[in-house]
Amino acid sequence: MTGRLAAVNLGTVTEAEWAGDASGRSGIDKRPADGPVPVRRDGLVGDFIAERAHHGGLDQAVYAYAEEDAGWWAAELGRAVPAGAFGENLTTYAVDVTGAVIGEQWAVGSALLQVTKPRTPCTTFAGFWGVPDLIKRFTVRALPGAYLRVLREGEFGPGDPVEVVERPAHGVTIGEVFRAMSLEPELLPRLVEATELPEQLREKARRRLAGTRP
């Protein structure tokens, strides 16, 4: 199961009214790098992250979005959606990002990454695209992209292969987690099975399950 990187993207400093950071800055506007980029435990070297309370960190060190899914949005909106437009670090090709299993490991360049959780759309994302109802549309479409933690530091660049080298048996996918936390609460019991899911998210699933019980 091998795909490749269509692009590796780094955040630029953007100042805007829609930026979620208190300083009015955002790093959602990411642009493709020309060559290999080093990746450390806390993310890509040179990637600007403004609102670290909600972005970045070990469980969200790298964000991947599929080129094929971006193509659907381009057709839906009738406009170009270039690499980095989702705020993603890795634009992938021939990688099933939505179907990636929580905890599965990707060998990318000389680095080793692990799938952790889906991205949750925010008002900054909607403001960046200039689509007021984007959060609702993004949620319904349920192609959220995947956050990854860095198990082994290294570097990668455009064209490098993305190889799934390990996949947990529980089978809980990025898409299932996203749908469970948004429009399909009947999937919540599945989240508790995925021990590689960040504990904060598993605890949120437990609380919601407890609230739905008599």
KARAQUI-V785254 format. One record per residue. N is the residue number from 1. RES is the residue in three letters. D_CENTER is the distance of its C-alpha to the mean C-alpha in Angstrom with 1 decimal. Layout:
n=N res=RES d_center=D_CENTER
n=N res=RES d_center=D_CENTER
This chain:
n=1 res=MET d_center=19.4
n=2 res=THR d_center=18.6
n=3 res=GLY d_center=16.7
n=4 res=ARG d_center=16.2
n=5 res=LEU d_center=14.4
n=6 res=ALA d_center=15.4
n=7 res=ALA d_center=14.5
n=8 res=VAL d_center=13.3
n=9 res=ASN d_center=12.8
n=10 res=LEU d_center=14.0
n=11 res=GLY d_center=14.2
n=12 res=THR d_center=17.6
n=13 res=VAL d_center=19.5
n=14 res=THR d_center=19.8
n=15 res=GLU d_center=22.4
n=16 res=ALA d_center=22.4
n=17 res=GLU d_center=23.6
n=18 res=TRP d_center=20.3
n=19 res=ALA d_center=18.6
n=20 res=GLY d_center=17.6
n=21 res=ASP d_center=19.0
n=22 res=ALA d_center=22.7
n=23 res=SER d_center=23.7
n=24 res=GLY d_center=22.5
n=25 res=ARG d_center=20.1
n=26 res=SER d_center=16.4
n=27 res=GLY d_center=14.3
n=28 res=ILE d_center=12.1
n=29 res=ASP d_center=14.4
n=30 res=LYS d_center=13.3
n=31 res=ARG d_center=15.9
n=32 res=PRO d_center=16.4
n=33 res=ALA d_center=18.3
n=34 res=ASP d_center=21.5
n=35 res=GLY d_center=21.4
n=36 res=PRO d_center=20.0
n=37 res=VAL d_center=18.0
n=38 res=PRO d_center=18.4
n=39 res=VAL d_center=15.7
n=40 res=ARG d_center=16.8
n=41 res=ARG d_center=15.9
n=42 res=ASP d_center=14.5
n=43 res=GLY d_center=12.6
n=44 res=LEU d_center=13.8
n=45 res=VAL d_center=17.4
n=46 res=GLY d_center=18.1
n=47 res=ASP d_center=14.7
n=48 res=PHE d_center=15.8
n=49 res=ILE d_center=14.1
n=50 res=ALA d_center=16.5
n=51 res=GLU d_center=15.6
n=52 res=ARG d_center=15.0
n=53 res=ALA d_center=16.0
n=54 res=HIS d_center=12.6
n=55 res=HIS d_center=10.4
n=56 res=GLY d_center=10.6
n=57 res=GLY d_center=12.7
n=58 res=LEU d_center=13.0
n=59 res=ASP d_center=10.4
n=60 res=GLN d_center=7.7
n=61 res=ALA d_center=9.5
n=62 res=VAL d_center=7.2
n=63 res=TYR d_center=3.9
n=64 res=ALA d_center=4.8
n=65 res=TYR d_center=6.2
n=66 res=ALA d_center=9.7
n=67 res=GLU d_center=12.8
n=68 res=GLU d_center=14.5
n=69 res=ASP d_center=12.4
n=70 res=ALA d_center=12.8
n=71 res=GLY d_center=16.4
n=72 res=TRP d_center=16.8
n=73 res=TRP d_center=15.8
n=74 res=ALA d_center=18.3
n=75 res=ALA d_center=20.9
n=76 res=GLU d_center=20.3
n=77 res=LEU d_center=20.7
n=78 res=GLY d_center=23.2
n=79 res=ARG d_center=21.8
n=80 res=ALA d_center=20.1
n=81 res=VAL d_center=16.3
n=82 res=PRO d_center=16.1
n=83 res=ALA d_center=13.6
n=84 res=GLY d_center=11.5
n=85 res=ALA d_center=12.3
n=86 res=PHE d_center=8.9
n=87 res=GLY d_center=8.6
n=88 res=GLU d_center=6.7
n=89 res=ASN d_center=8.5
n=90 res=LEU d_center=8.9
n=91 res=THR d_center=10.2
n=92 res=THR d_center=11.3
n=93 res=TYR d_center=14.5
n=94 res=ALA d_center=16.0
n=95 res=VAL d_center=13.1
n=96 res=ASP d_center=12.5
n=97 res=VAL d_center=8.8
n=98 res=THR d_center=9.6
n=99 res=GLY d_center=12.6
n=100 res=ALA d_center=11.2
n=101 res=VAL d_center=13.1
n=102 res=ILE d_center=12.1
n=103 res=GLY d_center=13.6
n=104 res=GLU d_center=14.0
n=105 res=GLN d_center=14.5
n=106 res=TRP d_center=13.9
n=107 res=ALA d_center=16.6
n=108 res=VAL d_center=15.5
n=109 res=GLY d_center=18.5
n=110 res=SER d_center=20.2
n=111 res=ALA d_center=17.2
n=112 res=LEU d_center=16.0
n=113 res=LEU d_center=12.4
n=114 res=GLN d_center=11.7
n=115 res=VAL d_center=9.0
n=116 res=THR d_center=8.9
n=117 res=LYS d_center=7.3
n=118 res=PRO d_center=5.5
n=119 res=ARG d_center=4.6
n=120 res=THR d_center=8.3
n=121 res=PRO d_center=10.0
n=122 res=CYS d_center=12.6
n=123 res=THR d_center=15.9
n=124 res=THR d_center=14.9
n=125 res=PHE d_center=12.7
n=126 res=ALA d_center=15.7
n=127 res=GLY d_center=18.1
n=128 res=PHE d_center=16.5
n=129 res=TRP d_center=16.8
n=130 res=GLY d_center=20.1
n=131 res=VAL d_center=19.5
n=132 res=PRO d_center=20.8
n=133 res=ASP d_center=19.8
n=134 res=LEU d_center=16.3
n=135 res=ILE d_center=14.9
n=136 res=LYS d_center=17.3
n=137 res=ARG d_center=16.8
n=138 res=PHE d_center=13.0
n=139 res=THR d_center=13.7
n=140 res=VAL d_center=16.5
n=141 res=ARG d_center=14.8
n=142 res=ALA d_center=12.1
n=143 res=LEU d_center=9.7
n=144 res=PRO d_center=6.5
n=145 res=GLY d_center=4.1
n=146 res=ALA d_center=3.2
n=147 res=TYR d_center=3.8
n=148 res=LEU d_center=7.2
n=149 res=ARG d_center=10.6
n=150 res=VAL d_center=13.4
n=151 res=LEU d_center=16.4
n=152 res=ARG d_center=18.4
n=153 res=GLU d_center=18.4
n=154 res=GLY d_center=19.3
n=155 res=GLU d_center=18.5
n=156 res=PHE d_center=17.1
n=157 res=GLY d_center=17.7
n=158 res=PRO d_center=17.7
n=159 res=GLY d_center=19.3
n=160 res=ASP d_center=18.6
n=161 res=PRO d_center=18.2
n=162 res=VAL d_center=15.3
n=163 res=GLU d_center=17.2
n=164 res=VAL d_center=16.4
n=165 res=VAL d_center=19.1
n=166 res=GLU d_center=18.9
n=167 res=ARG d_center=17.8
n=168 res=PRO d_center=18.9
n=169 res=ALA d_center=21.6
n=170 res=HIS d_center=20.3
n=171 res=GLY d_center=18.2
n=172 res=VAL d_center=15.8
n=173 res=THR d_center=12.8
n=174 res=ILE d_center=9.2
n=175 res=GLY d_center=11.2
n=176 res=GLU d_center=14.0
n=177 res=VAL d_center=12.3
n=178 res=PHE d_center=11.0
n=179 res=ARG d_center=14.5
n=180 res=ALA d_center=16.3
n=181 res=MET d_center=15.1
n=182 res=SER d_center=15.8
n=183 res=LEU d_center=18.5
n=184 res=GLU d_center=19.6
n=185 res=PRO d_center=20.8
n=186 res=GLU d_center=22.9
n=187 res=LEU d_center=20.0
n=188 res=LEU d_center=19.7
n=189 res=PRO d_center=22.1
n=190 res=ARG d_center=19.8
n=191 res=LEU d_center=17.3
n=192 res=VAL d_center=20.2
n=193 res=GLU d_center=20.7
n=194 res=ALA d_center=17.4
n=195 res=THR d_center=18.7
n=196 res=GLU d_center=15.7
n=197 res=LEU d_center=13.6
n=198 res=PRO d_center=13.8
n=199 res=GLU d_center=17.3
n=200 res=GLN d_center=16.7
n=201 res=LEU d_center=14.7
n=202 res=ARG d_center=17.4
n=203 res=GLU d_center=20.1
n=204 res=LYS d_center=18.8
n=205 res=ALA d_center=19.2
n=206 res=ARG d_center=22.6
n=207 res=ARG d_center=23.7
n=208 res=ARG d_center=22.9
n=209 res=LEU d_center=24.8
n=210 res=ALA d_center=27.7
n=211 res=GLY d_center=27.9
n=212 res=THR d_center=28.3
n=213 res=ARG d_center=31.1
n=214 res=PRO d_center=34.7
